C-alpha cells in the first residue's frame, strides 16, 4: 500500500494559517496511518513525503519541511523500532538535504534494518522518472545485453528492488494525479481518492479505503478472469 499525502496547504488555508502549519499537523496523520496499517497486517507501506519537484517551493517552506522530517524521525524512531518496522528512504540524491537530517535518516535506517514486521518506505526527494532513468543507467553500467533486458531484469536495477508492486494507492484531498510517484511499481495499482485532507486522515479513513479496494475486481488486463474475483489482499 502507498499514500500520496496531499492537502496540507489547503488544510492550513481553510484555517487562515500558514502552509507550514499544515505540514506540522500532518505528523499525527503519518503516525496514525503507520499504526493502522501495521494493525491491519500490511507488510509494505510507502509514504510520499517530498518529491524532486518540491524543491521548487519557497525556501522557507522547504526549510520547515526538512526540520519537521528530522523532528519526526527523532521523536518516533524508538517506537517504530520497538514495533518491528523497517524504515527505508527512497530518493535522497539531492545535495540540498541538510547533513544533520541525512545523518538521522541513515541512523534510522541502520537501527531498523533487521526489522521485518512492516517495511515503511518514505519517498523523500523522490521522482519516479528519475528512478527509471537510474535503473537504465545501471543496466548500461552492468553491460547487460539488450536481448536480456526484460521487465524482471529492469526491475532488479530499480532502488529497493525487493519492494513488491503496489496493490493500493491512497491519494488524499480528492486530487487525482500520479505526481511522478513510484511510476514502475504502481503500474497496476488500484487508486482511491478520499476527499479528506491529509492532516485529518486517520485509521477510520484507511479502513474505508481498504474496504473500497476489496470491492474492486482486478483482472490485470485479462478479461477471462472470473467476474466475481475481488481485490486481493493488500501487502
Secondary structure, 3 states (H helix, E strand, C coil): CEEECCCHHHHHHCCCCCHHHHHHHHHHHHHHHHHHHHHCCCCEEEEEEEEHHHHHCCHHHHHHHHHHHHHHHHHHHHHHHHCCEEEEEEECCCCCCCHHHHHHHHHHHHHCCCCCCEEEEEEEEECHHHHHHHHHHHHHHCCCCHHHCCHHHHHCCCCCCCCCCCCEEEEHHHCCCCCCCCCCCCCCCEEECCCCCHHHCCHHHHHHHHHHHHCCCCCCCCCCCCCCCCCCCCC
